[in-house]
Amino acid sequence: MLASAALALLLAACAMLPHLDPPRVTLAGIDSVAFEGMELRMVARLRVQNPNGIDLDYDGIDVRLSLQGKGVAHGVSNERGTVPRYGEALIALPVTISLIDLGRQAFGILGGAGGPVQYAIEGKLGSPLLGGTRFHSQGQLAWPVPGLAAEPPEVREPERNPL
């Protein structure tokens, strides 16, 4: 009897928790730091947007970056912070890139047809209360093709009003 009452209380408490939409995370920039053996150490700046009506507190972050479906970089940090409700924050995160993986990716990208490069960022913002909030974003990077010159954009004169 006591166990079923505790279970009912737990289910009621879970039902009262607000539904949280995952944060939107985009790559805002990357700064090179140093070479360490066969690895390149960099600092990735992530823009985290919170689409929820409550602050998103985090206690640690884990990120993986993929190009063309293959992982090339990863990073973790025990940084703590808050992304304000309906707001955004920049998070600086050290990441490691294997030079072997990066070389394979560059060879594959440069050997391809020169089309857009698919990227994905996925990871988790740690939370002591909820265990963490997962995120995933993807898109395309326009990659310049060696030997092809880009056409300059067409420039038009503004139309003049005859009056």
C-alpha positions in Angstrom: 0.0 0.0 0.0 2.8 2.4 0.9 4.7 1.6 -2.3 1.7 2.3 -4.5 1.1 5.6 -2.7 4.8 6.6 -3.2 4.5 5.6 -6.9 1.4 7.7 -7.3 3.1 10.7 -5.7 6.2 10.3 -7.9 4.0 10.1 -11.1 2.1 13.2 -10.0 5.4 15.1 -9.4 6.7 14.1 -12.8 3.5 15.3 -14.5 4.0 18.7 -12.9 7.5 19.2 -14.4 7.4 21.6 -17.3 8.0 20.2 -20.8 11.3 21.8 -22.0 12.2 22.2 -25.6 15.8 21.4 -26.4 18.2 24.3 -26.7 19.4 25.5 -30.1 23.1 25.3 -30.4 25.2 26.7 -33.2 28.9 27.1 -33.8 29.7 30.8 -33.4 33.5 30.5 -34.0 36.6 28.4 -33.5 40.0 29.6 -32.3 43.2 27.6 -32.7 45.1 27.0 -29.5 47.9 24.5 -30.0 49.2 21.3 -31.5 49.7 18.5 -29.0 51.2 15.4 -30.7 48.7 14.2 -33.3 45.9 16.4 -32.0 44.9 20.0 -32.6 43.5 21.7 -29.6 41.0 24.5 -30.2 38.4 26.6 -28.4 34.9 26.4 -29.9 32.5 29.2 -29.1 28.9 27.8 -29.0 25.8 30.0 -29.2 23.2 28.4 -27.0 19.6 29.7 -27.4 17.0 28.8 -24.8 13.4 28.6 -26.3 11.8 28.0 -22.9 10.1 30.2 -20.4 12.4 29.2 -17.6 16.2 29.7 -17.2 18.3 26.8 -18.3 21.0 26.1 -15.7 23.8 23.9 -16.7 26.7 22.2 -14.9 29.0 20.8 -17.6 28.8 20.4 -21.3 29.7 17.6 -23.7 29.9 18.3 -27.5 30.7 16.3 -30.7 31.2 17.8 -34.1 30.8 15.7 -37.3 31.5 16.5 -40.9 29.9 14.4 -43.6 28.6 12.0 -41.0 32.0 11.3 -39.4 33.1 12.6 -36.0 36.1 15.1 -36.2 36.0 16.9 -32.9 34.9 16.5 -29.3 35.1 18.4 -26.1 33.9 18.5 -22.5 33.9 21.2 -19.9 32.8 21.4 -16.2 31.7 25.0 -16.7 28.6 26.1 -14.9 26.2 28.8 -16.1 22.7 29.8 -17.0 21.1 30.5 -20.4 18.3 33.0 -19.6 14.7 32.2 -20.5 14.0 33.1 -24.1 17.7 34.2 -24.3 21.1 33.1 -25.4 24.6 32.7 -24.1 28.0 32.1 -25.6 29.9 29.1 -24.1 33.7 28.7 -24.8 34.6 25.0 -24.9 38.0 23.4 -25.5 37.8 20.7 -28.2 40.2 18.2 -29.5 40.6 17.3 -33.2 42.5 14.2 -34.3 44.8 15.2 -37.1 44.4 11.8 -38.7 40.6 12.1 -38.7 40.8 15.7 -39.9 43.1 14.6 -42.8 40.7 11.8 -43.8 37.8 14.3 -43.8 39.8 16.9 -45.8 40.8 14.3 -48.4 37.2 13.1 -48.7 35.8 16.7 -49.0 38.4 17.9 -51.5 38.1 14.7 -53.5 34.3 15.1 -53.7 32.3 17.0 -56.2 32.8 20.3 -54.4 29.2 20.4 -53.1 28.1 21.6 -49.6 29.6 19.9 -46.6 27.1 18.5 -44.1 27.9 19.2 -40.4 26.3 18.2 -37.1 26.7 19.4 -33.6 25.3 17.2 -30.8 25.8 17.0 -27.1 24.5 17.5 -23.7 24.2 20.4 -21.2 24.6 18.8 -17.8 22.1 19.5 -15.1 22.2 18.4 -11.5 18.4 18.3 -11.2 17.3 16.8 -14.6 20.5 14.9 -15.5 21.0 16.9 -18.7 19.4 18.5 -21.7 20.4 17.0 -25.0 20.7 19.0 -28.2 21.4 18.4 -31.9 21.7 20.7 -34.8 22.8 20.2 -38.4 23.3 22.1 -41.6 25.5 22.7 -44.6 28.8 24.6 -45.1 29.5 26.0 -48.5 33.0 24.7 -49.4 35.0 26.6 -52.1 36.1 24.3 -54.9 39.8 24.7 -55.8 40.4 26.1 -59.3 36.9 27.6 -59.7 36.5 31.3 -59.3 33.2 32.4 -57.8 31.3 34.9 -59.9 30.9 38.3 -58.3 27.4 39.1 -57.3 25.4 41.1 -59.7 25.2 44.8 -58.6 22.1 46.8 -59.7 21.6 50.5 -59.6 18.6 51.4 -57.5 15.5 52.4 -59.5 15.0 56.1 -59.6 11.6 57.5 -59.0 10.8 59.9 -61.9 8.7 62.2 -59.7 
